[in-house]
Amino acid sequence: MNKTQDNQYVVRPLENDDIPVISRWFEDLEDLALFERAVRVPLGREASQEVWSEVIGCESSKSKYWFAIENQGDQIVGIIGLENVNHINGDGVFSLLMARAHRNKGVGIRSTAMVMDLAFKQLGLHRLTSYY
């Protein structure tokens, strides 16, 4: 997604500098419930940073693809990604989390379309699962 006058958001690869923002989202139980099925209680900032550092640090992995959704002020307003990508079976798990102030504005839908395009056209997947 390119930043233009009518579209003020961009999807870019997740970076280490994004982790503090993401970590704050996972301290909130409501946001955590929207995104993470395996964790039942909010993660502390250090634990969350450790988890996301591992995700970002797996450039050689072909099973995880994570992106930041950034607004025109270069602030992260969401994260979107694919996990558990299995190239043999052609499937993966799709996830999206938008900051509360940016929900219900169509940004998630447009970002989802881009990641689905990546999944089906670039990675050659046949099926995506989302738990939310």
ABEGO torsion letter per residue (X at the ends): XBBBAABABBBBBBBAAAAAAAAAAAABAAAAAAABAABABBBBAAAAAAAAAAAAAAAABAABBBBBBBBAAGBBABBBBBBGBBAAAGBBBBBBBBBAAABGAGAAAAAAAAAAAAAAAAAGBABBBBAX
